[in-house]
Amino acid sequence: MSEIKKIARSSLRSISKITPRRVKKGMKYVVARLAGTDDIHSFISQYYGDIERYNKLLERKSNVTEYHVDKVIRSVGVALADNKLRLQELEKRIQELEATIGGNAHDRSK
């Protein structure tokens, strides 16, 4: 019976020594061990290095995407300008044809 009391007392003493700081430190250690390092600082620096690399990739990707969007907008603008010129040329030709047809009709009536 005394053996059980000793175990219970030692367990209670260890539980009473648990503080939020010790829990936090223990969790950092567990996370570092799971990441494959013994030191939480190297784990954190490795983690932030990965984040920085990812952000740089995103930045490059967004720049490439913006470039492609600008390129598409420019090509659409050029196509619209070409179509506008063609439309003006067609309208001019239609007016010329109408004038010719109107002139021929006027000549026939004589």
C-alpha positions in Angstrom: 0.0 0.0 0.0 2.8 2.4 0.7 4.2 1.8 -2.8 1.0 3.0 -4.3 1.0 6.0 -2.1 4.5 6.9 -3.1 3.6 6.6 -6.8 0.5 8.7 -6.2 2.4 11.4 -4.3 5.2 11.6 -7.0 2.6 11.8 -9.7 0.8 14.6 -7.8 4.1 16.4 -7.4 4.9 16.2 -11.1 1.4 17.4 -12.0 1.6 20.3 -9.7 4.9 21.3 -11.3 3.2 21.7 -14.7 3.0 25.3 -15.7 1.7 26.9 -18.9 5.3 27.7 -19.8 6.4 24.1 -19.4 3.5 22.9 -21.5 4.4 25.4 -24.2 8.0 24.4 -24.1 7.1 20.7 -24.3 4.8 21.3 -27.2 7.5 23.2 -29.1 9.9 20.3 -28.4 7.3 17.8 -29.7 6.7 19.9 -32.9 10.4 20.2 -33.5 10.9 16.4 -33.0 8.1 15.7 -35.4 9.7 18.0 -38.0 12.9 16.1 -37.7 15.0 18.6 -35.8 16.0 18.8 -32.1 15.8 22.6 -31.9 12.6 24.5 -32.3 14.6 27.5 -33.6 15.9 25.6 -36.6 12.4 24.3 -37.3 10.9 27.8 -37.2 13.6 29.2 -39.5 13.2 26.3 -41.9 9.4 26.8 -41.8 9.7 30.6 -42.5 12.3 29.9 -45.2 9.7 27.7 -46.9 7.1 30.4 -46.6 9.4 33.0 -48.1 10.2 30.7 -51.0 6.5 30.1 -51.6 5.7 33.8 -51.5 8.4 34.5 -54.1 7.0 31.8 -56.3 3.5 33.3 -55.9 4.9 36.8 -56.7 6.6 35.5 -59.9 3.5 33.6 -60.9 1.3 36.7 -60.4 3.7 38.8 -62.4 3.6 36.3 -65.2 -0.2 36.2 -65.0 -0.4 40.0 -65.1 1.9 40.0 -68.1 -0.3 37.5 -70.0 -3.5 39.4 -69.1 -1.9 42.6 -70.4 -0.8 40.8 -73.5 -4.3 39.5 -74.1 -5.8 42.9 -73.5 -3.4 44.5 -76.0 -4.2 41.9 -78.6 -7.9 42.4 -78.1 -7.5 46.1 -78.4 -5.5 45.7 -81.7 -8.2 43.4 -83.1 -10.9 45.9 -82.1 -9.1 48.7 -83.8 -8.6 46.6 -87.0 -12.3 45.7 -87.0 -13.3 49.4 -86.5 -11.1 50.3 -89.5 -12.7 47.6 -91.6 -16.1 48.6 -90.6 -15.4 52.2 -91.6 -14.1 51.0 -95.0 -17.2 48.9 -95.5 -19.5 51.8 -94.6 -17.6 54.0 -97.1 -17.9 51.4 -99.9 -21.7 51.0 -99.1 -22.2 54.8 -99.4 -20.3 54.8 -102.7 -22.4 51.9 -104.0 -25.6 53.6 -102.8 -24.5 56.8 -104.6 -23.7 54.8 -107.8 -27.0 52.9 -107.6 -28.9 56.1 -106.9 -27.2 57.8 -109.8 -28.0 54.9 -112.2 -31.6 54.9 -111.1 -31.8 58.7 -111.7 -30.3 58.2 -115.1 -32.8 55.5 -116.0 -35.8 57.6 -115.1 -34.9 60.1 -117.8 
